[in-house]
Amino acid sequence: MAKLKPRARIIRTIGDQLISGPEAAIIELVKNSYDAEATFAEVKFRYSVAEGFSIIVKDDGHGMTYDDLVNNWLEPATDVKTNKEWSKNNVRRLLGAKGIGRFAVSRLGEISLVTSSAKSPSAGKIETSSIYVDWSLFSADKYLEDVELDIVRDIESDVVATGVEIEISQLRDNWSKKQLERLILELRRISHPRGEDRFSIYLDIECFNSSNSSFEGRSVFIAQNDSIDALVDGAQLEKNLIQPFVFSEVSDYRLEGVFADDGSFRGVFRIQRGDNVEQNIETPALPVSDDESSCGPVNIKLNVFDREVDAIESLFGRMNLNFSSVGIRKARKILTDISGISILRNNFRIRPYGDPDYDWLSLQAKRVQDPSKHLGSDQVSGYVEITGELQSGIVERSSREGLEVNGSFRRLKSLISNLLPHIEERRFDFREKAGIGRRPATNVQKARDASKLKQVTKALEKIPEEYRAKLITAIEKDATTINVVLDEVDAYQKILQSRAALGLVVAEVIHEGRRRLDPMLTSIKTLKADYKYAFSEDRVGQLYRENFPAEIETLLSCGTGLGRLFKRLDPISGRRRGRPASFKLSDVLSDTLSIMSHTLESNSIAVECEVSLNSKCYGYREDLHAVLLNIIENASYWLSTTNDRKRIISIGAQKKDCRLYLTVANNGPEIDEAYRSRLFDAGFSLKSDGTGLGLAIAREACRASKGDLMLDESVVDTSFIIEFPLEGEGI
């Protein structure tokens, strides 16, 4: 029987793959201190002319005994933590479970000396053990089992306190100012437990100075260890103490809530820049897609900031801070430093989620579409808190950097992405009503009132009667002229509004088209570049054939999406469609329900239709067809999110004055009153992947046939009224 005989260099090879950089290595050692039930972890850089820079990491945890060092620390990827949920004395939930602490040490430097003081289980007193490792031995051409390490045990030690000190020399990195800045921010982003379980982190970089570096370490520490919370507190911070990024209570907008196991959300939103009144937000559980699985309950807390000068000045004012003494540049830097949505587990952040430059929810990409509405990653700070791996299914990578992209992680992203539009829409509505960042709308009615010249007419009463009649006639003539002009302005303004809506639709279509076209082109290039391997019997040919179905599925999915998009746009394309004509309502309803039959059936949606199918409409058949498709498709989506009721779409109709009023209602989630005024705006959507085109296109399609589309706010269910000409009216 054969066995694997790894070379010693496998330690370095694996370590370099698991630990992305020196900052990550130090974070790993700090987390190990936390798991050891320490009250603090201190990271100290030292410098000597003879030896250069070195790093010391120490804590006051329970330490490791001689047996721990031999059987655990010297066992890479040990499962000692995997089999335990809590620390040694059941004080903390364990963070580490991958057994990569020793890789972190080897990543930092060539030489390390680990000195550990722990209570000996046999002697009943504190023993000290130390292990010296020259990591260059693991680069030599030896087998791993042939590398021997020096370890010393002192049972009669005079040490009275437990803890671990790791001294690392012959550093692998020349620590630059930028690296130290990143390290400080990384340490600050570790979420510190509160109350009795306080864990403090210290960083001493004062050895960096003008004689051995191009910067002063103390100045770097002070500059990067600043925050809004430190400014508010005003207290003198303990020397070298890392000031954590605390989730501030002060912001422009604030959301706090909980996702249940099924994905439904209940929370509270506040416009703290406005009246600070609680607004309840409840969203139903979205269906779990084929590539998703449950991610367990999730807590979420988000702060949102406006970044205009007056907004930031107002923010500082609400915090009783002197904005002028801070300045806009520093203030924005503080907001940028605390931005990012972190993922927390057991009170600690999972790297790199929450880093300002790690936009894991693709907020910036969405913001490009509509900067006035969509939030950028530098406008949001906060966290989502997940449960353990067993309950949530969300698994950390073996490197302890990032999460595995599995079904549970996809579900987490989907839940948050579907929640963000609720924040964006409420924020946008507040800013619009407050006149922030927009030009005031023109008001024709106000001009009409002014055209009556009430003040002038009143002043005429003081003029002698013989002159008054001629003046009144002249004023009435001018007022009539003004009103005629206003009628023309009003009509032209409506045309501009219609064209502006169409322009917004076009902008969204360009974006949506590119979103589907890009993956299509990528798949085509992949298939074309490697087609010669299609029938090859080697491994390359096998991979080509294995990936072929997925590439074809991408092409089919994107092509279908483009086709659907173009079909929906047809009614407002502006192409010549001939003259309007009569058509049967029954034909349009039948075609629409036929196209939607699979969606309706798969979501268990019943359609109740109480319509006189003999009615004949007059206009463009495809317009009414487009309206019905959009409304029923929208209703199907939101009905699919409900599980506590029978899902019903009801269609009814009334005739009045040669007009058809077709009602399409569903008993899905009620449309929040805050969103109703924006339902027909191009780009408005509460779906994370929605285009915001459906209802905008539907209304334009109605108007193209001299009809209209509106929301019926007089009923409880979500109900839309389609107004359409009947045969006999003519257009």
ROTORLUM-422275 format. One record per residue (C-alpha): y, z, x. Coordinates in steps of 0.001 Angstrom, whole numbers, padded with zeros to 6 digits, always signed. Last residue first. Layout:
% residues N
YZX
...
END
This chain:
% residues 731
+057897-032519-059880
+056215-033022-063213
+055940-030376-065945
+053196-032082-067944
+050300-031057-065782
+050780-027514-064606
+052964-026417-061701
+051684-023566-059466
+052509-019862-059110
+049864-017998-057124
+049970-014251-057729
+048354-011994-055150
+046626-008689-055903
+045541-005801-053713
+044356-003314-056317
+046678-000693-057792
+048831-003019-059899
+052584-003608-060268
+053081-004724-056651
+051811-008252-057263
+052264-009970-053905
+053836-013412-054055
+053048-017106-053675
+055184-020002-054858
+055056-023423-056470
+056965-026658-055945
+053924-028356-054338
+055195-027811-050779
+056156-024332-051952
+052525-023414-052453
+051552-024725-049005
+054426-022781-047435
+053123-019612-049122
+049561-020211-047909
+050670-021013-044360
+052563-017717-044095
+049637-015927-045758
+047122-017142-043192
+049212-017378-040024
+049182-013814-038653
+046715-014986-036017
+044370-012038-036375
+042349-010741-033418
+043402-007098-033769
+043708-007525-037523
+046824-005940-038996
+048643-009252-038966
+052224-010521-039067
+052674-013601-036868
+054342-015716-039522
+055991-013401-042030
+054313-013439-045444
+053143-009825-045450
+056354-008462-043943
+057867-006683-046979
+054481-005217-047833
+053873-003481-044507
+055390-000031-045055
+053912+000094-048569
+050440+000164-047035
+048182-002498-048484
+045359-000797-050382
+041904-001120-048870
+039537-003332-050888
+039450-003718-054668
+040337-007414-054665
+042798-009531-056629
+043492-013272-057035
+045907-014001-059896
+046761-017576-060919
+050079-018010-062689
+050128-021612-063938
+053459-023083-064982
+054238-025370-067892
+056450-022668-069433
+053809-019934-069132
+050108-020133-068480
+048020-017167-067348
+045124-016921-064894
+042481-014550-063542
+040404-014231-060387
+038634-011001-059428
+037242-010279-055995
+034855-007317-056042
+033140-005096-053489
+031295-002201-055108
+032528+001000-053531
+032136+003424-050653
+031395+001058-047786
+034696-000691-047212
+035501-002740-044077
+033881-005888-045497
+036443-005807-048311
+039161-006304-045690
+037583-009470-044308
+036615-010898-047688
+040157-010437-049028
+041593-012410-046118
+039119-015269-046636
+039866-015200-050371
+043622-015414-049748
+043410-018120-047098
+040941-020278-049008
+042880-019967-052265
+046137-021065-050644
+044526-023970-048787
+042894-025282-051999
+046178-025011-053876
+047859-027149-051235
+044901-029546-050912
+045237-030509-054595
+048839-031618-054188
+050958-031308-057297
+050115-030995-060975
+047525-028592-062289
+045065-029216-065100
+043552-026301-066950
+040078-026897-068350
+038673-024118-066167
+040285-021468-068314
+040035-018593-065858
+038199-015300-065939
+036396-015330-062580
+034612-012249-061246
+033481-012791-057662
+031000-010301-056183
+031138-009467-052480
+027929-008453-050713
+029390-009152-047235
+026787-011802-046374
+027149-013327-049860
+030921-013655-049760
+030931-015094-046249
+028142-017552-047094
+029797-018605-050361
+033273-019197-048866
+033005-022996-048800
+031414-023013-052268
+034015-020605-053611
+036778-022949-052476
+035131-026095-053799
+034483-024558-057229
+038023-023174-057484
+039510-026556-056572
+037335-028452-059040
+037968-025959-061867
+041737-026269-061437
+041417-029930-062309
+043837-032367-060713
+047079-034109-061676
+049009-036001-059016
+051658-035632-056342
+052646-038914-054671
+051335-039967-051292
+050397-037496-048590
+052766-038452-045801
+052385-035951-043005
+054488-032783-043057
+051688-030702-041589
+052173-027958-044131
+049020-028582-046194
+047004-029601-043110
+047477-026347-041239
+044401-024664-042700
+042283-027652-041775
+043664-027599-038241
+042721-023929-037826
+039225-024429-039247
+038599-027314-036874
+039921-025335-033933
+037656-022406-034795
+034632-024674-035187
+035335-026183-031765
+035690-022728-030221
+032394-021513-031688
+030521-024707-030894
+031785-024891-027321
+031013-021215-026716
+027542-021639-028262
+026915-024593-025959
+027830-022445-022935
+025556-019635-024146
+022658-022025-024745
+023034-023536-021215
+023078-020244-019311
+019279-019976-019029
+018954-023699-018313
+021449-023513-015448
+019831-020334-014112
+016425-022062-013991
+017922-025070-012253
+019476-022843-009597
+016158-020983-009141
+014252-024193-008343
+012508-026535-010773
+015492-028832-011261
+015826-030358-014708
+019415-029365-015408
+020377-029130-011733
+022361-032376-011789
+024369-030976-014717
+026014-028405-012409
+029641-029526-012371
+029515-031013-015869
+028139-027905-017568
+030599-025630-015804
+033543-027956-016444
+032635-028186-020146
+032291-024406-020411
+035694-023843-018811
+037276-026507-021022
+035942-024815-024145
+037018-021392-022862
+040598-022704-022533
+040680-024598-025853
+040109-021579-028083
+042993-019473-026826
+045031-022613-026266
+044807-023501-029954
+045672-019967-030988
+048799-019969-028813
+049908-023383-030006
+049185-022310-033587
+051312-019177-033196
+054259-021238-032015
+053714-023717-034867
+053701-020898-037420
+056920-019524-035973
+058464-022976-036292
+057263-023237-039900
+058938-019925-040670
+062103-021223-039025
+061824-024404-041062
+061618-022414-044290
+064492-020200-043233
+066518-023263-042298
+065867-024826-045702
+066840-021569-047393
+070029-021493-045344
+070841-025043-046444
+070545-024062-050088
+072723-020963-049570
+075301-022934-047582
+075468-025568-050350
+075878-022901-053004
+078476-021224-050786
+080422-024489-050634
+080404-024703-054428
+081460-021054-054617
+084381-021634-052239
+085547-024614-054306
+085437-022526-057490
+087409-019751-055774
+090018-022313-054632
+090458-023603-058204
+090605-020076-059611
+093277-019160-057036
+095389-022210-057884
+095154-021513-061651
+096073-017838-061088
+099058-018868-058969
+100340-021268-061648
+100015-018596-064356
+101747-015855-062304
+105012-017557-061561
+106577-017097-065018
+104931-013669-065331
+106836-012103-062422
+104491-010935-059626
+103219-007350-059608
+100069-008240-061566
+099329-010856-058947
+098303-008091-056498
+095217-007390-058592
+094179-011019-058416
+094607-010966-054615
+092509-007797-054337
+089775-009260-056531
+089504-012484-054550
+086399-013600-056451
+085291-015241-053192
+084591-011796-051705
+081778-011252-054190
+080335-014646-053317
+080538-013809-049597
+078537-010635-050188
+075999-012717-052114
+075670-015071-049138
+074614-012276-046788
+073931-013344-043216
+071388-011250-041336
+072538-008893-038609
+071471-009963-035118
+068411-008236-033679
+067517-005743-030967
+067947-002602-033040
+069470-003081-036474
+067970+000158-037796
+066042-001768-040454
+064606-004100-037821
+063802-001264-035421
+062022+000686-038148
+060016-002357-039287
+059004-003172-035709
+057824+000397-035095
+055811+000387-038298
+054307-002998-037445
+053480-002077-033862
+051815+001215-034773
+049588-000391-037402
+048937-003285-035000
+047534-000758-032471
+044637+000401-034676
+042560-002786-034485
+042810-002853-030681
+041776+000815-030552
+038643+000266-032640
+037702-002962-030827
+038067-001379-027392
+035766+001484-028392
+033256-000930-029940
+033151-002974-026748
+032467+000240-024813
+029611+001096-027171
+028083-002389-026929
+028024-002374-023133
+030653-003091-020485
+029702-000277-018115
+032624+002020-017569
+035088+002232-014715
+034943+003739-011270
+032220+006375-010918
+030454+003980-008517
+027276+004184-010620
+029253+002896-013576
+030097+005347-016327
+028204+004978-019602
+029572+004899-023134
+026632+005553-025480
+028869+008054-027256
+026434+010906-027883
+024255+010566-024776
+027106+009538-022474
+029288+012491-023338
+032197+012370-025813
+035298+010202-025670
+038978+011104-025487
+041532+008335-025872
+044713+008836-023939
+048439+008580-023825
+051264+006435-022587
+052589+003228-024125
+055635+001122-023277
+054504-000097-019828
+051359-001676-021332
+053529-003861-023533
+053771-003358-027279
+053862-006341-029623
+056833-006795-031931
+059896-008108-030106
+057800-009500-027271
+055889-011873-029607
+053171-013988-027990
+053801-012596-024498
+053057-009128-025884
+049433-010076-026510
+048832-010809-022809
+050702-007621-021862
+048514-005475-024118
+045260-006697-022589
+043403-003474-023585
+042304-002775-020000
+045835-003215-018632
+045284-001729-015190
+048709-001813-013491
+049980+001436-015003
+046652+003173-014272
+045379+004680-017516
+041799+003502-017197
+040979+003177-013482
+039310+005669-013246
+037837+007956-015876
+040315+010706-016591
+039113+014284-016736
+039097+016690-019686
+035320+016399-020216
+035764+012657-020734
+039147+011010-020854
+040039+007334-021168
+043660+006732-020218
+046173+004523-021980
+048915+003533-019540
+052458+004631-018905
+053334+007831-017024
+054568+006027-013905
+056378+003368-015942
+058320+005992-017898
+059316+007747-014661
+060339+004415-013138
+062456+003677-016195
+064308+006963-015753
+064755+006356-012031
+066397+002986-012670
+068395+004169-015697
+070097+007036-013904
+068979+010637-013431
+072373+012405-013306
+073700+010184-016106
+070739+011092-018319
+071544+014806-018314
+068460+016285-019944
+068256+018191-023229
+064924+016532-024102
+066430+014827-027153
+069201+013590-024827
+066656+012141-022438
+065202+010078-025282
+068687+008998-026414
+069436+007725-022901
+066084+005940-022876
+066844+004265-026204
+070419+003382-025178
+069174+001720-021987
+066495-000324-023734
+062930+000742-022905
+061526+001811-026251
+058740+004329-025740
+055382+004860-027434
+053324+008036-027121
+049629+007925-027952
+046999+010515-028760
+043439+009504-029628
+040277+011458-030339
+037035+009472-030493
+033846+010167-032452
+030729+008245-031378
+030759+004881-029587
+028512+003087-032075
+027153-000313-031070
+028741-003701-030500
+027482-007195-029624
+026421-008064-033171
+029628-006728-034695
+029965-003234-036175
+031903-003621-039412
+035343-002012-039376
+035538+001543-040652
+038504+001953-042963
+041998+002700-041700
+044084+005736-042531
+047606+006261-041253
+049645+009130-042635
+053357+009053-041924
+054858+012368-040811
+058656+012398-040818
+060375+012270-037428
+063594+010925-039049
+064229+008292-036379
+063547+008327-032639
+060623+010581-033407
+059097+007901-035603
+055933+009825-036373
+052388+008594-037039
+049586+010828-038277
+045873+010153-038172
+042682+009218-039931
+040476+006459-038599
+037155+004982-039732
+034825+003982-036898
+031530+005246-038374
+031412+008246-036042
+034965+009225-037003
+038056+007980-035172
+040582+010770-034835
+044356+011036-034891
+047677+011318-033125
+050429+008724-032967
+053937+009176-031602
+057088+007065-031553
+060282+007468-029525
+058823+010092-027227
+058845+013857-026746
+055628+015880-027007
+054682+014825-023482
+051087+014309-022453
+051253+016035-019075
+051166+013896-015968
+050080+016517-013479
+052394+018012-010838
+050406+018183-007602
+051158+021428-005827
+052335+020870-002246
+054739+023825-002474
+054745+025601-005832
+057217+023974-008173
+060624+025521-008785
+061182+025487-012544
+063362+022908-014278
+060848+022591-017084
+062505+019494-018515
+062738+017721-015161
+059155+018600-014274
+058014+017307-017661
+059895+014043-017205
+058087+013531-013930
+058413+013782-010155
+055501+013993-007713
+056067+010508-006318
+059515+011175-004803
+058643+014688-003618
+055436+013574-001921
+057056+010564-000252
+059862+012756+001095
+057345+015264+002499
+055382+012504+004217
+058383+011112+006105
+058058+007407+006827
+057429+004888+009620
+054609+006917+011076
+053742+009027+014145
+057183+010147+015362
+059022+009462+012108
+056828+011840+010159
+053417+012153+008501
+052156+015703+009139
+053796+016744+005861
+050987+015161+003857
+049713+018323+002147
+048189+017717-001285
+047305+020550-003644
+045287+020306-006848
+045081+023045-009447
+042292+023752-011934
+042990+026094-014829
+039978+027176-016866
+041768+030146-018399
+044176+027932-020311
+044416+024205-019659
+042121+021628-018092
+043919+019211-015768
+043929+015525-016556
+043601+013622-013301
+046578+011301-013413
+048522+013367-010910
+045797+012909-008329
+045888+009133-008807
+049697+009102-008614
+049599+011030-005342
+046887+008766-003923
+048823+005632-004879
+051901+006939-003071
+049732+007788-000064
+048353+004249-000009
+051846+002790-000304
+053121+004879+002617
+050266+003701+004778
+047107+005559+005760
+045517+003793+008680
+042014+003705+007287
+038599+004414+008827
+039550+007928+009863
+038241+009257+013162
+038088+012691+011571
+036866+014306+008338
+036834+018075+007846
+035088+019243+004668
+035626+022840+003586
+033507+024358+000820
+033887+027615-001058
+032755+031208-001343
+034765+034209-000254
+033873+037156+001996
+033084+035347+005241
+031680+037719+007877
+028546+035572+008224
+025211+037295+008800
+023214+034498+007128
+024611+031846+009450
+022903+028466+009007
+023506+025440+011217
+022750+021785+010424
+022628+018985+012970
+021506+015613+011583
+018506+013451+012442
+018341+009701+011798
+014735+008455+012002
+014137+008434+008242
+016935+005905+007781
+015345+003417+010169
+017409+002638+013183
+019605-000262+014278
+022767+001783+014340
+025331+001756+011554
+024028+005021+010176
+024560+006653+013548
+028246+005765+013151
+028307+008376+010394
+028334+011193+012928
+027492+014093+010661
+027856+017821+011392
+026409+020232+008847
+027565+023778+008316
+026103+026795+006594
+027725+030108+005751
+025968+032915+003899
+027481+035244+001335
+025300+038175+000311
+022282+038729-001938
+019863+037925+000889
+017536+035793-001259
+019928+033952-003594
+022483+033522-000796
+026017+033484-002171
+027818+030470-000822
+030024+029478+002093
+029997+025803+003047
+031220+024017+006133
+030950+020223+006146
+031934+018574+009419
+032585+014863+009263
+032900+012065+011818
+033324+008320+011194
+035901+008638+008421
+036859+008233+004764
+033964+006156+003466
+031400+008541+004975
+032865+011429+002970
+032883+009403-000257
+029267+008400+000348
+028425+012121+000614
+029862+012656-002853
+027776+009843-004389
+025223+011847-006383
+025794+009958-009650
+026199+012790-012132
+029592+014240-011311
+031835+015456-014097
+029905+018560-015099
+030954+020453-018205
+032565+023640-017031
+031950+027383-016892
+028184+027447-017426
+027696+029468-014201
+026216+026570-012208
+028136+023809-014010
+027099+022437-017401
+025292+019295-018537
+022365+019512-016141
+019575+017021-015463
+021993+014397-014171
+023564+017004-011934
+020455+017545-009772
+019565+013861-010046
+020284+013122-006388
+021864+009744-005676
+021840+010439-001925
+019753+013468-000877
+021473+015177+002043
+023745+017060-000349
+020815+018098-002522
+017783+019332-000579
+019293+020135+002812
+022791+021133+001718
+021588+023015-001342
+018928+024812+000722
+021574+025996+003190
+023661+027245+000274
+026428+025221-001323
+029788+026563-002464
+030685+028564-005584
+034141+027025-005627
+037153+028058-003564
+038100+024559-002383
+038670+022536+000775
+039334+018937+001777
+040534+018408+005337
+041627+014983+006537
+042212+013744+010098
+044950+011789+011822
+045123+011087+015558
+042694+012782+017942
+044743+013340+021111
+048239+013167+019635
+047260+015498+016826
+047698+014981+013100
+046459+016755+009993
+046201+015579+006370
+045403+018233+003789
+043636+017901+000442
+043382+021208-001399
+041148+021746-004406
+041819+024665-006708
+040233+027083-009171
+036768+026026-008028
+033891+025859-010535
+031757+023687-008198
+032164+020816-010680
+035918+020932-010035
+035339+020771-006301
+033101+017738-006832
+035934+016131-008787
+038235+016635-005786
+035640+014972-003542
+035469+011936-005843
+039261+011673-005987
+039302+011637-002171
+036844+008721-002084
+038783+006778-004714
+041949+007052-002605
+039999+005887+000449
+038900+002660-001242
+036361+001014-003533
+033618+003607-003126
+030285+002332-004452
+030093-000856-002394
+031254+000758+000862
+028818+003590+000267
+025882+001267-000333
+026417-000558+002953
+027236+002604+004864
+024054+004354+003732
+022028+001137+004108
+022975+001230+007799
+020087+003593+008410
+017549+000853+007788
+015451+001168+004651
+011664+001177+004986
+010290+000220+001564
+006632+001042+001263
+003395-001014+001438
+000000+000000+000000
END
